[in-house]
Amino acid sequence: MVITPKIKKFAQTSEKLSKPYIRKIGPTWKVIIGRKGDPLFYYGSFLNKAAAETAGKKEYAKLLKVFTEAREGFLNPTELKEYLKKNHKVDVSLGSIKRGAEEAGFEVKPGKAGSFSLFRTPTEEQVNNLKANQLKASGSTEAGKKAFKVREKRAKQLLKTKKYSVTEANEILKTEFPEIKTSGMKSTLTKLAKNIKGIPSGREGETATVVKRIKTDLIKLNNSNIKKLLNEGVTDLNRLGNETAKLLKIDKDLGIRRIGQLIEAHAGDDRYLKIKNDAFLRRIGPLIKGLGQAGNSKLFGGIGSGLQRMFAESTVAKDLGKIRSFFSSLRKRISEMVPSSEYETDEIKNIRSSARFRTSPYSAFIQGIRADINQDKGKTLDKQTSIYEKRLQAAKTISEKKKIATEYNDKARKFALDANKNLKPGQLPVRTLEFKVGVSPNVSIKNKTALNNYGDLFDEIYQKHNYSMSVPEDVKSVDEIRPFLQGGRGKGSMLKLLAQRAPRIFGIPAAAYLGYQALPLLTGTPVAAAEIQRDAQGNVIKPKVNQPTVSEPLKYDATQGSIVNLNTDQKADQNQILQYVKDNPLKVTAGTSLGFAAQEVPGAYKAARDLGRGRVRSTLGISGAIRPILTTFGTPLLTGLYEGAIGAKRLEDGETMTDILTDPLGPALGISLMEPLTKMSGAVRSAQPTGIMGGIKQALNLRDFSNVGTARPGLTSQILRMGLSPKVIAGVSRGGLYGLIAASALSAGKFGLDQYDKYQNQEGMIYNLFND
């Protein structure tokens, strides 16, 4: 019989083939195998019972052969149980056979309606897994219970010798009993140890596991060819590290640490060995030059840690195309330019991690931070960087990599927040880098100089491991820092921050820092930026409006087309501009660019008046007067702050309120520009874009309120609008001084519209006010 797909499907979804059913119906005997419609169905009629039974056996044998062949090696639970017992002497209950088979890695195929499963005939390895699992299951199988009792007995024997700590006994048991090679039985040993006195400590003293391990390693090292190489004055750490790693069967980084520990032992440190040897110290002098006196090094981790860092720096420097001593030399030059011992140069990405996992270019980014912060970073985040980068490179799937990256990034952000918790306005935040899985370095790295210099290295890491690291634009690379600190601007900024004892002392001040202190004008409109404040790593924090606290000298830079801080030549932030308005009110023209110098306004205005133009038209005709650099100056709040500051100053100087209110460069202009500038600031949105000139033109039409927009939700928007609705803002702005009355009660606007009509006909109060 040919095995068709239908037969194959039937055989692999049926627990077994039905046996012949024989019964007498009328004068004949019937034989039935299976059900009508099954691909392996048989029906026969015979004159007597004997003939029917003979035929049934014969046909069943034929169908069973086909059924078994169509199964393709799959067994039902009963068949698998019998197979394991007969061929491997493994006894499994039918109730646990499925779970046991799945845990051992058997191929399992579900049957009909989940009532049973089929199992492919297991391999030798799968059967061995099943046996091992049975032995480990100390409470669920008879074999497991027996095996556990044997292991427990051996554990007691080891502990009672008082030669082994719990950890050491566990390692011995893992070797002697393959079924617990991975899991061990440390919890059982710990329980047994409570009733046995004199067991060596595995955590402290000479019996500590780590102490024993280091002592064993150093004894081997002290009697090896590596000691001979050190005596001969060999300083090649790469060669020494490779030789040590091979001898002790550890990685090269740890091997270099062991060399340092051996040197300290010869200097008199007897924690592990008592082998003081001054002659040996003289011979290895060139190797440890710059690391301090052996046995008395102030380096965190001693000479061993210093050698590890020295090797890491030389590896990273080589990858970057620099000389071996590049990093130590750069730090020395920077320390000469920074007149303080309270600050240290920090490679933002742990340089040892970069060397170990060949991600060198990410250690090209440096920052000058307070020594206490740097030491804390070295003991915490830098260690975590190595741990997580190892896990990240070992991960096989994108989802696994993303999970690891998220865990590390959370730690990095937490460190940055803590380091920057006392950050003051204008100071630079301590930076950390974050892992970005699936993000190209061209996107995640904002420092374009480094990207241009080492782009091929960044790309190679990304192509191999599918991750990059985020690098903020304000941090400097190793190629930029010396010219920056030698220049007047960089040095001046550094000295100022040094005097403030800021967390970080060199970098480019940027608007991104305002997430710590003020309204961050990062993206979109100023209001949107204020509503989406961010912390050190760009995380959204709750919106708030901080009060201005910094007064800086400002100027308008025509090249940049913006208001800049004279101290830094960087674009001024909103707080600085507000403070400047309060301190220097007569230097600023309402609603105009700060680049339009105050002393130029009267002359230009007078020239326009001499041509016969009205006051408002003369004002609007001045070139640049309606091109505000900072559009939030036009919102109700900032118009009020601004006009209040100027008005108070003018009253102090002896002017009357009439002079101030009728001055076209005063409140009238500020209010008239309030609607279009409020839209541009983002406090009112959804209005159709018209451009600034189109917005002002529309703002002068008191009959058209079709495009006033809607109020943006959020605290900042509400404050900037002073609670006014878009219609009220439009009414105030379009009605001039009168609009303050008309817009406060839109139902009372008839009088205002009447005055507006008269203004259009060159008559009435408003016209006379602006054209006398």
TINUMI-581189 format. One record per residue (C-alpha): residue number from 0; x, y, z. Coordinates in steps of 0.1 Angstrom, whole numbers, plus 5000, padded with zeros to 4 digits. Example, Ala and Ser with C-alpha at 12.3 -4.5 7.8 and 13.67 -1.06 7.14 Angstrom:
BEGIN
> 0|5123|4955|5078;
> 1|5137|4989|5071;
//
This chain:
BEGIN
> 0|5000|5000|5000;
> 1|5013|5034|4991;
> 2|5016|5058|5020;
> 3|4997|5089|5010;
> 4|4998|5123|5028;
> 5|4963|5114|5042;
> 6|4976|5081|5057;
> 7|5007|5099|5071;
> 8|4986|5125|5088;
> 9|4962|5099|5102;
> 10|4991|5078|5116;
> 11|5008|5108|5132;
> 12|4977|5122|5149;
> 13|4962|5089|5162;
> 14|4974|5073|5193;
> 15|4972|5037|5179;
> 16|4956|5016|5152;
> 17|4922|5001|5162;
> 18|4923|4963|5166;
> 19|4898|4942|5145;
> 20|4862|4942|5157;
> 21|4844|4909|5149;
> 22|4807|4902|5153;
> 23|4779|4882|5137;
> 24|4752|4901|5119;
> 25|4725|4879|5105;
> 26|4739|4847|5089;
> 27|4774|4861|5084;
> 28|4804|4873|5105;
> 29|4817|4909|5100;
> 30|4853|4922|5105;
> 31|4858|4959|5110;
> 32|4891|4977|5116;
> 33|4889|5015|5123;
> 34|4861|5038|5113;
> 35|4844|5043|5080;
> 36|4862|5073|5064;
> 37|4896|5066|5079;
> 38|4924|5061|5053;
> 39|4933|5027|5070;
> 40|4898|5013|5072;
> 41|4888|4976|5066;
> 42|4854|4959|5063;
> 43|4849|4921|5055;
> 44|4820|4895|5056;
> 45|4826|4858|5062;
> 46|4805|4827|5065;
> 47|4819|4816|5098;
> 48|4837|4830|5128;
> 49|4870|4812|5122;
> 50|4873|4826|5088;
> 51|4865|4861|5101;
> 52|4892|4859|5129;
> 53|4918|4846|5104;
> 54|4910|4875|5080;
> 55|4910|4900|5108;
> 56|4945|4890|5120;
> 57|4959|4891|5084;
> 58|4944|4925|5075;
> 59|4954|4941|5109;
> 60|4990|4930|5104;
> 61|4990|4946|5069;
> 62|4975|4979|5082;
> 63|4997|4980|5113;
> 64|5028|4978|5091;
> 65|5016|5007|5070;
> 66|5005|5026|5101;
> 67|5039|5021|5118;
> 68|5058|5032|5087;
> 69|5037|5063|5083;
> 70|5045|5072|5119;
> 71|5081|5078|5108;
> 72|5097|5068|5141;
> 73|5071|5084|5164;
> 74|5060|5064|5195;
> 75|5029|5069|5216;
> 76|5035|5072|5255;
> 77|5030|5035|5261;
> 78|5053|5025|5233;
> 79|5080|5051|5245;
> 80|5078|5037|5280;
> 81|5083|5001|5267;
> 82|5111|5013|5244;
> 83|5130|5030|5272;
> 84|5127|5001|5296;
> 85|5136|4974|5271;
> 86|5165|4993|5254;
> 87|5179|5016|5281;
> 88|5167|5002|5314;
> 89|5150|5035|5322;
> 90|5117|5033|5340;
> 91|5093|5062|5335;
> 92|5057|5065|5346;
> 93|5031|5073|5320;
> 94|5020|5103|5341;
> 95|5054|5120|5339;
> 96|5067|5108|5306;
> 97|5057|5139|5286;
> 98|5073|5163|5310;
> 99|5104|5142|5313;
> 100|5107|5138|5276;
> 101|5104|5176|5270;
> 102|5130|5184|5296;
> 103|5154|5159|5281;
> 104|5149|5175|5246;
> 105|5128|5147|5230;
> 106|5110|5157|5198;
> 107|5073|5158|5208;
> 108|5043|5160|5185;
> 109|5009|5168|5200;
> 110|4980|5144|5191;
> 111|4944|5150|5186;
> 112|4927|5175|5209;
> 113|4958|5175|5232;
> 114|4947|5142|5247;
> 115|4981|5125|5240;
> 116|5014|5132|5224;
> 117|5037|5113|5201;
> 118|5075|5111|5207;
> 119|5102|5105|5181;
> 120|5125|5077|5190;
> 121|5151|5094|5212;
> 122|5188|5096|5205;
> 123|5214|5083|5230;
> 124|5221|5118|5242;
> 125|5185|5125|5248;
> 126|5181|5093|5269;
> 127|5212|5103|5289;
> 128|5196|5137|5296;
> 129|5165|5119|5308;
> 130|5186|5098|5331;
> 131|5205|5128|5345;
> 132|5173|5147|5351;
> 133|5159|5117|5370;
> 134|5189|5117|5393;
> 135|5186|5154|5399;
> 136|5149|5152|5408;
> 137|5156|5142|5444;
> 138|5119|5143|5454;
> 139|5100|5133|5424;
> 140|5116|5100|5412;
> 141|5129|5070|5430;
> 142|5161|5071|5411;
> 143|5164|5108|5421;
> 144|5159|5101|5457;
> 145|5186|5074|5457;
> 146|5211|5096|5439;
> 147|5205|5125|5463;
> 148|5213|5103|5493;
> 149|5246|5093|5477;
> 150|5255|5129|5471;
> 151|5245|5140|5505;
> 152|5266|5114|5521;
> 153|5297|5125|5501;
> 154|5290|5161|5510;
> 155|5291|5153|5547;
> 156|5324|5135|5543;
> 157|5340|5165|5526;
> 158|5329|5190|5552;
> 159|5339|5168|5581;
> 160|5375|5167|5569;
> 161|5376|5205|5577;
> 162|5398|5210|5547;
> 163|5373|5225|5524;
> 164|5350|5255|5525;
> 165|5314|5252|5513;
> 166|5324|5266|5480;
> 167|5353|5242|5475;
> 168|5332|5212|5486;
> 169|5306|5222|5460;
> 170|5332|5223|5432;
> 171|5344|5188|5442;
> 172|5308|5175|5441;
> 173|5302|5190|5407;
> 174|5332|5172|5394;
> 175|5323|5138|5410;
> 176|5286|5138|5400;
> 177|5280|5149|5364;
> 178|5242|5153|5369;
> 179|5249|5184|5391;
> 180|5278|5197|5370;
> 181|5258|5229|5364;
> 182|5236|5233|5394;
> 183|5258|5220|5422;
> 184|5244|5215|5457;
> 185|5255|5246|5476;
> 186|5222|5250|5494;
> 187|5225|5215|5508;
> 188|5261|5220|5518;
> 189|5252|5253|5536;
> 190|5225|5235|5556;
> 191|5249|5206|5565;
> 192|5276|5231|5575;
> 193|5255|5246|5603;
> 194|5259|5213|5623;
> 195|5296|5208|5616;
> 196|5321|5229|5635;
> 197|5355|5240|5621;
> 198|5347|5243|5584;
> 199|5371|5269|5568;
> 200|5356|5303|5558;
> 201|5352|5308|5521;
> 202|5350|5346|5523;
> 203|5378|5359|5545;
> 204|5413|5350|5558;
> 205|5437|5325|5544;
> 206|5409|5300|5540;
> 207|5389|5323|5517;
> 208|5383|5307|5483;
> 209|5396|5338|5464;
> 210|5427|5340|5486;
> 211|5435|5303|5480;
> 212|5430|5308|5442;
> 213|5453|5338|5440;
> 214|5479|5322|5462;
> 215|5479|5291|5439;
> 216|5482|5313|5409;
> 217|5511|5333|5423;
> 218|5531|5302|5433;
> 219|5528|5290|5397;
> 220|5537|5324|5384;
> 221|5567|5328|5407;
> 222|5582|5295|5395;
> 223|5575|5300|5358;
> 224|5592|5314|5327;
> 225|5572|5346|5332;
> 226|5592|5354|5363;
> 227|5623|5349|5342;
> 228|5610|5373|5316;
> 229|5603|5399|5343;
> 230|5638|5395|5357;
> 231|5652|5401|5322;
> 232|5634|5434|5320;
> 233|5607|5425|5295;
> 234|5581|5453|5294;
> 235|5558|5441|5267;
> 236|5525|5437|5286;
> 237|5508|5420|5257;
> 238|5534|5392|5256;
> 239|5535|5389|5294;
> 240|5497|5389|5296;
> 241|5494|5362|5270;
> 242|5520|5340|5287;
> 243|5503|5343|5321;
> 244|5468|5336|5306;
> 245|5481|5305|5290;
> 246|5499|5293|5322;
> 247|5470|5300|5346;
> 248|5442|5293|5322;
> 249|5426|5327|5328;
> 250|5419|5357|5304;
> 251|5447|5381|5296;
> 252|5433|5410|5316;
> 253|5433|5390|5348;
> 254|5467|5376|5339;
> 255|5481|5411|5339;
> 256|5466|5417|5373;
> 257|5483|5386|5386;
> 258|5516|5400|5374;
> 259|5510|5431|5394;
> 260|5501|5411|5425;
> 261|5533|5391|5421;
> 262|5553|5423|5420;
> 263|5536|5436|5451;
> 264|5544|5403|5469;
> 265|5581|5409|5460;
> 266|5577|5444|5474;
> 267|5567|5430|5508;
> 268|5529|5425|5505;
> 269|5525|5392|5523;
> 270|5488|5387|5519;
> 271|5494|5358|5495;
> 272|5531|5350|5495;
> 273|5562|5360|5516;
> 274|5588|5365|5489;
> 275|5602|5400|5494;
> 276|5630|5406|5469;
> 277|5644|5441|5464;
> 278|5667|5430|5435;
> 279|5637|5418|5416;
> 280|5620|5451|5421;
> 281|5649|5470|5406;
> 282|5648|5449|5375;
> 283|5611|5454|5369;
> 284|5613|5492|5375;
> 285|5608|5501|5338;
> 286|5576|5481|5336;
> 287|5559|5499|5365;
> 288|5573|5533|5358;
> 289|5545|5559|5365;
> 290|5525|5536|5387;
> 291|5540|5546|5420;
> 292|5562|5527|5444;
> 293|5554|5490|5444;
> 294|5538|5479|5477;
> 295|5528|5515|5484;
> 296|5509|5525|5453;
> 297|5480|5550|5457;
> 298|5463|5535|5427;
> 299|5429|5520|5433;
> 300|5436|5482|5430;
> 301|5473|5487|5434;
> 302|5500|5478|5409;
> 303|5479|5450|5394;
> 304|5451|5474|5385;
> 305|5476|5500|5373;
> 306|5491|5474|5349;
> 307|5457|5465|5336;
> 308|5449|5501|5329;
> 309|5483|5507|5313;
> 310|5477|5477|5290;
> 311|5441|5489|5282;
> 312|5453|5524|5274;
> 313|5481|5511|5250;
> 314|5455|5488|5233;
> 315|5430|5516|5228;
> 316|5457|5541|5217;
> 317|5470|5516|5191;
> 318|5434|5511|5178;
> 319|5430|5549|5175;
> 320|5464|5552|5157;
> 321|5481|5569|5186;
> 322|5514|5561|5204;
> 323|5513|5537|5234;
> 324|5516|5564|5260;
> 325|5490|5587|5244;
> 326|5464|5587|5272;
> 327|5488|5591|5301;
> 328|5505|5620|5281;
> 329|5472|5636|5273;
> 330|5461|5635|5310;
> 331|5494|5651|5320;
> 332|5490|5679|5295;
> 333|5455|5686|5306;
> 334|5465|5686|5343;
> 335|5491|5712|5334;
> 336|5463|5734|5319;
> 337|5439|5729|5348;
> 338|5451|5747|5380;
> 339|5435|5723|5404;
> 340|5441|5689|5418;
> 341|5404|5684|5426;
> 342|5396|5675|5390;
> 343|5405|5644|5369;
> 344|5403|5635|5332;
> 345|5377|5608|5327;
> 346|5373|5586|5296;
> 347|5335|5586|5297;
> 348|5335|5550|5284;
> 349|5355|5527|5307;
> 350|5388|5523|5288;
> 351|5394|5487|5302;
> 352|5361|5476|5288;
> 353|5369|5492|5254;
> 354|5402|5473|5253;
> 355|5388|5440|5264;
> 356|5358|5440|5240;
> 357|5375|5459|5212;
> 358|5353|5490|5212;
> 359|5382|5514|5215;
> 360|5368|5545|5197;
> 361|5341|5550|5224;
> 362|5369|5558|5249;
> 363|5380|5587|5228;
> 364|5354|5609|5245;
> 365|5366|5626|5277;
> 366|5354|5650|5303;
> 367|5370|5669|5332;
> 368|5351|5660|5364;
> 369|5356|5664|5401;
> 370|5379|5637|5415;
> 371|5353|5625|5440;
> 372|5328|5619|5412;
> 373|5354|5602|5390;
> 374|5365|5579|5418;
> 375|5329|5569|5425;
> 376|5323|5563|5387;
> 377|5354|5541|5386;
> 378|5341|5519|5415;
> 379|5305|5517|5402;
> 380|5295|5526|5367;
> 381|5328|5517|5350;
> 382|5327|5482|5365;
> 383|5291|5478|5353;
> 384|5301|5489|5318;
> 385|5325|5459|5316;
> 386|5300|5435|5329;
> 387|5272|5446|5306;
> 388|5293|5450|5275;
> 389|5304|5414|5279;
> 390|5268|5403|5282;
> 391|5257|5425|5253;
> 392|5283|5410|5229;
> 393|5274|5375|5240;
> 394|5237|5379|5235;
> 395|5223|5361|5205;
> 396|5190|5379|5198;
> 397|5180|5415|5194;
> 398|5154|5413|5221;
> 399|5180|5400|5245;
> 400|5205|5427|5236;
> 401|5178|5454|5241;
> 402|5169|5441|5275;
> 403|5206|5441|5285;
> 404|5211|5476|5271;
> 405|5180|5489|5290;
> 406|5193|5476|5323;
> 407|5227|5493|5318;
> 408|5212|5525|5306;
> 409|5190|5528|5337;
> 410|5221|5525|5358;
> 411|5240|5551|5337;
> 412|5211|5576|5340;
> 413|5208|5570|5378;
> 414|5245|5577|5381;
> 415|5243|5609|5360;
> 416|5213|5622|5380;
> 417|5231|5617|5413;
> 418|5263|5633|5400;
> 419|5243|5663|5387;
> 420|5219|5667|5416;
> 421|5234|5700|5427;
> 422|5240|5714|5392;
> 423|5237|5752|5391;
> 424|5225|5773|5361;
> 425|5252|5776|5335;
> 426|5272|5746|5347;
> 427|5280|5715|5326;
> 428|5265|5681|5336;
> 429|5286|5650|5341;
> 430|5279|5628|5310;
> 431|5276|5590|5306;
> 432|5272|5570|5274;
> 433|5244|5546|5267;
> 434|5241|5515|5246;
> 435|5219|5518|5216;
> 436|5209|5485|5200;
> 437|5201|5486|5163;
> 438|5210|5523|5161;
> 439|5237|5533|5136;
> 440|5267|5553|5150;
> 441|5259|5580|5125;
> 442|5227|5586|5144;
> 443|5238|5580|5180;
> 444|5271|5599|5179;
> 445|5266|5637|5179;
> 446|5303|5646|5180;
> 447|5311|5648|5143;
> 448|5348|5653|5147;
> 449|5352|5619|5163;
> 450|5327|5604|5138;
> 451|5349|5617|5109;
> 452|5381|5606|5125;
> 453|5371|5571|5136;
> 454|5339|5564|5116;
> 455|5353|5531|5102;
> 456|5360|5518|5137;
> 457|5325|5527|5149;
> 458|5309|5511|5118;
> 459|5330|5479|5124;
> 460|5317|5476|5159;
> 461|5281|5482|5148;
> 462|5283|5456|5120;
> 463|5298|5430|5143;
> 464|5276|5435|5174;
> 465|5246|5455|5162;
> 466|5250|5483|5188;
> 467|5264|5517|5191;
> 468|5267|5542|5220;
> 469|5250|5576|5224;
> 470|5275|5605|5225;
> 471|5262|5640|5233;
> 472|5273|5668|5211;
> 473|5289|5688|5239;
> 474|5316|5663|5250;
> 475|5351|5666|5235;
> 476|5371|5639|5219;
> 477|5408|5633|5226;
> 478|5417|5652|5194;
> 479|5398|5683|5203;
> 480|5405|5689|5240;
> 481|5439|5704|5240;
> 482|5432|5731|5213;
> 483|5399|5739|5232;
> 484|5416|5744|5266;
> 485|5445|5764|5250;
> 486|5420|5787|5233;
> 487|5407|5818|5251;
> 488|5370|5808|5250;
> 489|5376|5772|5263;
> 490|5401|5782|5289;
> 491|5379|5810|5302;
> 492|5349|5788|5305;
> 493|5369|5761|5323;
> 494|5384|5786|5348;
> 495|5349|5800|5355;
> 496|5335|5765|5362;
> 497|5366|5756|5382;
> 498|5360|5786|5405;
> 499|5324|5774|5410;
> 500|5336|5739|5418;
> 501|5312|5726|5392;
> 502|5309|5689|5386;
> 503|5324|5692|5351;
> 504|5348|5718|5339;
> 505|5352|5715|5301;
> 506|5329|5710|5273;
> 507|5306|5731|5251;
> 508|5278|5749|5270;
> 509|5246|5741|5251;
> 510|5208|5746|5254;
> 511|5205|5709|5263;
> 512|5218|5717|5298;
> 513|5187|5737|5306;
> 514|5169|5705|5314;
> 515|5185|5708|5348;
> 516|5177|5744|5354;
> 517|5153|5763|5332;
> 518|5130|5763|5301;
> 519|5149|5741|5276;
> 520|5146|5755|5241;
> 521|5156|5722|5226;
> 522|5131|5713|5198;
> 523|5099|5727|5184;
> 524|5084|5759|5199;
> 525|5097|5774|5231;
> 526|5065|5763|5249;
> 527|5067|5727|5236;
> 528|5103|5726|5248;
> 529|5093|5738|5282;
> 530|5066|5712|5284;
> 531|5091|5685|5276;
> 532|5120|5690|5299;
> 533|5147|5663|5301;
> 534|5174|5652|5325;
> 535|5211|5645|5320;
> 536|5204|5616|5295;
> 537|5175|5632|5277;
> 538|5148|5616|5298;
> 539|5115|5634|5301;
> 540|5109|5650|5335;
> 541|5079|5668|5349;
> 542|5073|5702|5333;
> 543|5082|5732|5355;
> 544|5091|5768|5350;
> 545|5121|5779|5370;
> 546|5126|5816|5379;
> 547|5154|5835|5362;
> 548|5185|5834|5384;
> 549|5214|5843|5361;
> 550|5222|5877|5347;
> 551|5247|5875|5317;
> 552|5259|5902|5293;
> 553|5241|5897|5259;
> 554|5246|5908|5224;
> 555|5231|5902|5189;
> 556|5253|5882|5167;
> 557|5244|5889|5130;
> 558|5265|5859|5118;
> 559|5245|5834|5140;
> 560|5213|5854|5136;
> 561|5206|5851|5173;
> 562|5212|5866|5208;
> 563|5244|5852|5223;
> 564|5260|5853|5258;
> 565|5291|5875|5257;
> 566|5309|5852|5282;
> 567|5306|5821|5261;
> 568|5295|5831|5225;
> 569|5267|5806|5228;
> 570|5230|5812|5221;
> 571|5214|5828|5252;
> 572|5187|5809|5269;
> 573|5153|5823|5278;
> 574|5161|5830|5315;
> 575|5192|5850|5306;
> 576|5172|5871|5282;
> 577|5145|5878|5308;
> 578|5170|5888|5334;
> 579|5187|5910|5309;
> 580|5154|5928|5302;
> 581|5149|5934|5339;
> 582|5185|5947|5344;
> 583|5187|5967|5312;
> 584|5152|5976|5302;
> 585|5160|6007|5280;
> 586|5184|5987|5258;
> 587|5155|5965|5244;
> 588|5127|5975|5220;
> 589|5094|5958|5226;
> 590|5086|5930|5202;
> 591|5118|5937|5182;
> 592|5151|5920|5177;
> 593|5178|5928|5204;
> 594|5200|5933|5174;
> 595|5180|5965|5167;
> 596|5201|5987|5190;
> 597|5181|6011|5212;
> 598|5202|6041|5201;
> 599|5192|6035|5165;
> 600|5154|6034|5171;
> 601|5147|6071|5178;
> 602|5166|6083|5147;
> 603|5149|6058|5124;
> 604|5115|6066|5139;
> 605|5120|6104|5136;
> 606|5130|6100|5099;
> 607|5098|6081|5092;
> 608|5077|6108|5111;
> 609|5094|6135|5090;
> 610|5080|6118|5059;
> 611|5044|6124|5073;
> 612|5037|6088|5086;
> 613|5017|6081|5117;
> 614|5034|6068|5149;
> 615|5024|6032|5145;
> 616|5031|6030|5108;
> 617|5064|6047|5114;
> 618|5072|6020|5140;
> 619|5061|5991|5118;
> 620|5082|6006|5089;
> 621|5115|6003|5107;
> 622|5136|5976|5091;
> 623|5138|5945|5114;
> 624|5114|5959|5140;
> 625|5089|5931|5136;
> 626|5113|5902|5134;
> 627|5116|5890|5170;
> 628|5144|5866|5177;
> 629|5126|5850|5207;
> 630|5089|5847|5198;
> 631|5078|5841|5234;
> 632|5084|5878|5240;
> 633|5050|5882|5223;
> 634|5031|5860|5247;
> 635|5009|5878|5273;
> 636|5032|5869|5302;
> 637|5064|5880|5286;
> 638|5048|5911|5271;
> 639|5036|5920|5306;
> 640|5070|5913|5322;
> 641|5088|5932|5295;
> 642|5065|5962|5294;
> 643|5064|5962|5332;
> 644|5101|5964|5335;
> 645|5104|5992|5309;
> 646|5074|6011|5323;
> 647|5087|6011|5358;
> 648|5121|6024|5346;
> 649|5104|6052|5326;
> 650|5082|6063|5355;
> 651|5114|6065|5376;
> 652|5129|6087|5350;
> 653|5100|6112|5352;
> 654|5078|6102|5323;
> 655|5040|6102|5327;
> 656|5018|6072|5321;
> 657|5002|6091|5292;
> 658|5037|6093|5276;
> 659|5042|6056|5281;
> 660|5008|6045|5268;
> 661|5009|6066|5237;
> 662|5045|6057|5228;
> 663|5043|6035|5197;
> 664|5074|6017|5208;
> 665|5058|6009|5242;
> 666|5027|5988|5253;
> 667|5007|5995|5221;
> 668|5032|5977|5199;
> 669|5038|5949|5224;
> 670|5001|5942|5226;
> 671|4995|5945|5189;
> 672|5021|5918|5182;
> 673|5008|5896|5210;
> 674|4986|5873|5189;
> 675|5010|5863|5160;
> 676|5039|5859|5184;
> 677|5019|5838|5209;
> 678|5011|5815|5180;
> 679|5047|5813|5170;
> 680|5058|5805|5205;
> 681|5036|5775|5206;
> 682|5013|5787|5235;
> 683|4985|5787|5209;
> 684|4985|5760|5182;
> 685|4965|5745|5153;
> 686|4961|5779|5135;
> 687|4970|5778|5098;
> 688|5006|5790|5091;
> 689|5008|5825|5076;
> 690|5044|5835|5083;
> 691|5052|5864|5107;
> 692|5042|5892|5082;
> 693|5010|5874|5073;
> 694|5003|5868|5110;
> 695|5007|5905|5118;
> 696|4986|5915|5088;
> 697|4958|5892|5099;
> 698|4962|5904|5135;
> 699|4953|5939|5123;
> 700|4919|5927|5110;
> 701|4895|5929|5140;
> 702|4866|5913|5121;
> 703|4883|5880|5113;
> 704|4886|5855|5142;
> 705|4886|5824|5120;
> 706|4922|5814|5125;
> 707|4929|5821|5162;
> 708|4939|5785|5170;
> 709|4935|5766|5202;
> 710|4953|5768|5235;
> 711|4981|5743|5239;
> 712|4976|5722|5271;
> 713|5002|5723|5299;
> 714|5015|5745|5327;
> 715|5040|5765|5306;
> 716|5014|5774|5280;
> 717|4989|5784|5307;
> 718|5015|5806|5324;
> 719|5026|5823|5291;
> 720|4990|5829|5281;
> 721|4982|5842|5317;
> 722|4951|5821|5315;
> 723|4937|5840|5284;
> 724|4920|5821|5256;
> 725|4932|5824|5220;
> 726|4901|5846|5212;
> 727|4908|5870|5240;
> 728|4945|5872|5230;
> 729|4934|5879|5195;
> 730|4909|5905|5206;
> 731|4935|5923|5229;
> 732|4961|5922|5201;
> 733|4938|5933|5173;
> 734|4920|5960|5193;
> 735|4951|5977|5205;
> 736|4948|5994|5238;
> 737|4910|5994|5235;
> 738|4910|5957|5229;
> 739|4919|5952|5266;
> 740|4884|5963|5273;
> 741|4866|5948|5243;
> 742|4882|5913|5246;
> 743|4876|5909|5283;
> 744|4839|5905|5275;
> 745|4834|5894|5239;
> 746|4798|5903|5242;
> 747|4807|5939|5248;
> 748|4828|5940|5216;
> 749|4803|5962|5196;
> 750|4819|5994|5209;
> 751|4853|5982|5199;
> 752|4842|5972|5164;
> 753|4826|6006|5160;
> 754|4859|6023|5170;
> 755|4877|5999|5146;
> 756|4854|6010|5117;
> 757|4861|6047|5126;
> 758|4898|6040|5126;
> 759|4895|6026|5091;
> 760|4878|6059|5081;
> 761|4907|6079|5097;
> 762|4886|6091|5127;
> 763|4878|6082|5163;
> 764|4897|6077|5195;
> 765|4921|6050|5183;
> 766|4930|6068|5151;
> 767|4936|6101|5170;
> 768|4957|6083|5196;
> 769|4981|6068|5170;
> 770|4981|6097|5144;
> 771|4982|6129|5164;
//
